Amino acid sequence: MSFVKFIKSKYGRRNIALIIGANVLLFLVVIFVLKIYTRHDEAILIPDLKGKSDAEARAILEDMGLEMVVTDSLFLPEAAPGTVRDQNPKAGSAVKGGRIIFISIFKKTPPMVPINVKEGDHVQIASLRLSNKGIKFQVQYAPNNSMIGVVMKIEHNGRELKFGELLEHGQTVVLTVGEGIKTTVAVPNLFGMSYNDVMNLLTSLNLSGQGFFEPAAFTLEDSAAYHVCRQDPKFSSEAMPLAAGRFVDFWLSKEPCTIDTIINPFATEPDLFVP
């Protein structure tokens, strides 16, 4: 029997109908199974998690058949620590069960930040740098005509901080800044004094100083044997007074020396200092 006659026959038409019906039934079964597997009718709407603690957010998502992963954290002083700051997918998004929800939270502990201010920085630059790091500051002024408007030291709880030292975000430091003063002081007589005695005296007079050892001293024990032989400005009762904050240079030696003063026509023979 030819294929055309087979199709036209009652037996052929019945077999073709059975084949078509079987394929339609198979297609419907596949659609039904896929619908159950993909759970299109079971979409879950993601809730708004912002402001909730990380523990609360995790419990809510687990009850809904969802998972949670914390991707990053950020510290803000005004935010409640450990709470959700953002989420992905966003609230209201429809997802399938088992989906991972990514969240970021506010840090529970402040980060440590480096102090980026040092002696000699202008107070305006120093304050800007500290603010950018999240460090609060107070400014106190100390008389120093050689460092007007610049940082002399930076302290936290009475302890002096070094450049690059770490401090907790949000802490407060104190900047000591030089302030010009108009008072004057007589040139002190440093002749015969040790280095430490000179520095203490100059500090008490609101003066600054720098000492030079001739020859160079290499140890603290060695430098203790030196005494001042020369200074600039020179000492004399007729010397012009110094403005507060002025630098006084002085030179120290281990050898005997005579006092170096401004020439005074009424002065007697110069004193001889023998250590």
MARKOL-753893 format. One line per field, with one value per residue (C-alpha): residue number from 1; residue in three letters; x negated, y, z. Coordinates in steps of 0.001 Angstrom, whole numbers, m for minus. Each point is the difference from the previous one (the first is absolute). Example, Ala and Ser with C-alpha at 12.3 -4.5 7.8 and 13.67 -1.06 7.14 Angstrom:
lomi = c(1,2)
lovo = c(ala,ser)
east = c(m12300,m1370)
north = c(m4500,3440)
up = c(7800,m660)
***
This chain:
lomi = c(1,2,3,4,5,6,7,8,9,10,11,12,13,14,15,16,17,18,19,20,21,22,23,24,25,26,27,28,29,30,31,32,33,34,35,36,37,38,39,40,41,42,43,44,45,46,47,48,49,50,51,52,53,54,55,56,57,58,59,60,61,62,63,64,65,66,67,68,69,70,71,72,73,74,75,76,77,78,79,80,81,82,83,84,85,86,87,88,89,90,91,92,93,94,95,96,97,98,99,100,101,102,103,104,105,106,107,108,109,110,111,112,113,114,115,116,117,118,119,120,121,122,123,124,125,126,127,128,129,130,131,132,133,134,135,136,137,138,139,140,141,142,143,144,145,146,147,148,149,150,151,152,153,154,155,156,157,158,159,160,161,162,163,164,165,166,167,168,169,170,171,172,173,174,175,176,177,178,179,180,181,182,183,184,185,186,187,188,189,190,191,192,193,194,195,196,197,198,199,200,201,202,203,204,205,206,207,208,209,210,211,212,213,214,215,216,217,218,219,220,221,222,223,224,225,226,227,228,229,230,231,232,233,234,235,236,237,238,239,240,241,242,243,244,245,246,247,248,249,250,251,252,253,254,255,256,257,258,259,260,261,262,263,264,265,266,267,268,269,270,271,272,273,274,275)
lovo = c(met,ser,phe,val,lys,phe,ile,lys,ser,lys,tyr,gly,arg,arg,asn,ile,ala,leu,ile,ile,gly,ala,asn,val,leu,leu,phe,leu,val,val,ile,phe,val,leu,lys,ile,tyr,thr,arg,his,asp,glu,ala,ile,leu,ile,pro,asp,leu,lys,gly,lys,ser,asp,ala,glu,ala,arg,ala,ile,leu,glu,asp,met,gly,leu,glu,met,val,val,thr,asp,ser,leu,phe,leu,pro,glu,ala,ala,pro,gly,thr,val,arg,asp,gln,asn,pro,lys,ala,gly,ser,ala,val,lys,gly,gly,arg,ile,ile,phe,ile,ser,ile,phe,lys,lys,thr,pro,pro,met,val,pro,ile,asn,val,lys,glu,gly,asp,his,val,gln,ile,ala,ser,leu,arg,leu,ser,asn,lys,gly,ile,lys,phe,gln,val,gln,tyr,ala,pro,asn,asn,ser,met,ile,gly,val,val,met,lys,ile,glu,his,asn,gly,arg,glu,leu,lys,phe,gly,glu,leu,leu,glu,his,gly,gln,thr,val,val,leu,thr,val,gly,glu,gly,ile,lys,thr,thr,val,ala,val,pro,asn,leu,phe,gly,met,ser,tyr,asn,asp,val,met,asn,leu,leu,thr,ser,leu,asn,leu,ser,gly,gln,gly,phe,phe,glu,pro,ala,ala,phe,thr,leu,glu,asp,ser,ala,ala,tyr,his,val,cys,arg,gln,asp,pro,lys,phe,ser,ser,glu,ala,met,pro,leu,ala,ala,gly,arg,phe,val,asp,phe,trp,leu,ser,lys,glu,pro,cys,thr,ile,asp,thr,ile,ile,asn,pro,phe,ala,thr,glu,pro,asp,leu,phe,val,pro)
east = c(0,m1317,m473,2784,2442,m1105,760,3395,924,1953,m2849,m2579,2080,494,m3752,m821,2572,m1534,m3481,1186,1923,m3043,m2213,2561,259,m3802,m233,2586,m1810,m3315,1616,1596,m3257,m1962,2633,m315,m3807,m482,2728,1178,3070,m2107,m1873,m1173,84,m3157,760,m1670,m2901,m1525,m381,396,m2856,m1964,1446,3590,m547,m1460,2908,2602,m1621,m501,3712,794,m2333,m2668,m3713,m1973,m3620,m1698,m2164,m1515,326,m328,m446,2104,78,3707,1101,1082,m2897,717,3101,694,m914,759,1215,m60,2497,1963,3102,3087,m1928,1536,m2381,151,m586,m3634,m1163,m3001,664,m3145,m75,m2456,46,m1262,m3133,337,m3440,m1682,m2989,m3539,m1269,m3523,m782,m1021,m1074,m3497,m1897,m348,3310,2175,3011,2517,m1606,m282,3672,1087,m2143,1341,3614,m474,m1218,2967,m2130,1416,m2339,m365,m2471,m1955,m2510,m3451,m2289,m2557,m869,m2038,2967,2968,3028,m1731,264,m2536,1275,3048,1265,2668,915,m3190,m2245,m1880,748,m2452,685,1592,1016,3396,2976,3621,2399,1983,m2544,m990,m3544,m1429,m2088,m2443,m490,m2536,1345,m1823,m538,m1350,m1838,m3771,m2659,m3571,m2777,m901,m3587,m637,m3757,m1247,3384,572,2184,2977,m180,6,3044,1933,m816,956,3305,840,m647,2174,m3109,m1202,m3569,m2446,m3325,m3160,m2728,m3631,m1355,2992,1290,947,1494,2193,m2795,m2411,2389,495,m3617,602,782,1102,m2834,1815,3554,1928,1464,m2818,715,m372,1962,164,1242,3348,2813,1188,3569,1605,m576,m3312,m2756,m3242,m2967,m2755,m3298,m1388,m3547,m1918,m2921,m429,1376,675,3461,1096,2004,832,m2943,642,m2412,629,m593,m3005,m2127,2157,770,m1829,2050,m1779,2234)
north = c(0,3403,2745,2112,m2877,m736,3575,m74,m3294,m154,m1846,2589,2968,m1619,m544,3561,1319,m2121,1347,3632,m573,m1600,2958,2516,m1922,m130,3762,715,m2280,1794,3432,m1189,m1428,3144,2148,m1990,m49,3706,972,3015,167,130,3301,1571,3753,1222,2113,3303,m917,3461,1004,m3542,m1724,m2572,m2745,1176,195,m3503,m1460,1670,m1254,m3540,m203,924,m2656,2508,257,3057,969,3113,1534,3072,2428,3741,2025,3118,1564,877,m3473,m2849,m2512,m3411,1097,m492,3009,m1483,m3194,m1681,m853,3020,m204,m1062,m2093,m3406,m2954,m3781,m1875,m656,3269,1734,3533,2152,2679,2579,1114,2808,m1035,m790,1373,3201,m516,1085,2900,1464,3432,2034,3182,876,2840,2968,m517,3100,m257,358,m2816,m2140,467,m925,m3157,m1118,625,m2073,m2887,281,1287,2812,2688,2888,2847,1549,2803,391,3049,m596,2757,m2381,m2379,2336,m1828,m3376,m3218,m365,m3408,m2285,m1872,m2530,m414,1818,m2231,1494,m1718,m652,371,m3190,m1346,m1751,1382,m1144,1794,2694,655,3555,1362,3295,2147,2380,2921,2838,3454,3278,2100,3539,m327,253,m1511,1033,m1986,m2711,m726,m3620,8,m3116,m1800,m3582,m796,m1206,3018,2341,m1641,87,3677,976,m1878,1812,3325,m940,m143,m2743,m1170,m2171,m1228,m911,m2196,831,m2578,m2264,m2013,m3606,m1182,1490,m511,1852,2904,496,1183,2875,3598,3097,2207,2106,1065,2007,2496,841,772,3524,2343,2322,m2715,578,m2064,m3082,m600,m3090,m3038,1306,m2554,142,m1941,m1123,m1856,m2418,m1194,m2133,2419,3108,3140,3673,1519,1307,3223,3190,2387,2196,2913,m126,m3749,m1307,m2937,m2852,m2917,m3237,m3167,m3213,m3083)
up = c(0,m924,2655,m1551,110,3604,1060,m1742,1600,3257,1706,m1060,1127,3404,489,m1049,2492,2742,m783,41,3236,1657,m963,1292,3261,334,m597,2699,2457,m659,523,3249,1336,m901,1680,3196,m148,m645,2477,m1986,2165,3199,m486,3293,508,1767,3106,879,2312,458,3637,1310,1818,m1955,2257,m585,m3756,m120,2008,m2248,m3200,1307,938,m3613,m1396,m1039,839,1122,m671,1443,m2737,1708,2890,587,3175,599,3476,m285,m1187,2278,m43,m1485,m1942,m3712,m2160,m3467,m1684,m3401,m1490,1197,2177,m1973,m2526,m848,296,289,3214,870,m1555,1663,1248,280,2691,1350,3627,2203,1908,3682,949,m1234,m2305,893,m2110,m275,1384,m3049,1799,1184,1626,m2349,m1855,m260,2312,m2857,m1992,3144,880,m3533,m1,3363,m1036,m3146,2172,2369,2902,2150,1309,2402,m433,2838,m466,1501,m301,m2736,m2429,m2161,m599,m335,m1400,m330,2001,2799,1177,m129,3060,969,3676,962,m2137,m2938,m3313,m2796,m3718,m1394,3416,m15,1921,192,m2352,1826,2748,964,m93,1238,m2344,1657,m2389,222,778,m453,3086,310,3285,83,2216,782,m1661,2520,1024,m1018,613,1797,m18,m1146,m3001,2081,2326,m2989,m1604,3278,498,m3551,274,3246,m1780,m3036,m2180,m2326,m375,m1891,1330,m1888,1515,m908,m516,m572,2981,m771,3303,2721,2530,m2223,m646,3755,241,m2473,1043,m1901,m1223,m2577,m833,m2576,829,2401,3623,1349,2218,m3039,m2419,m1731,1577,m1910,m1162,1493,m2179,m1344,m693,1975,m1393,2325,m338,2583,682,2501,m44,2242,m1634,734,25,m3379,385,m1821,458,3009,490,3746,306,1932,m1079,m1361,2295,m573,197,896,60)
***
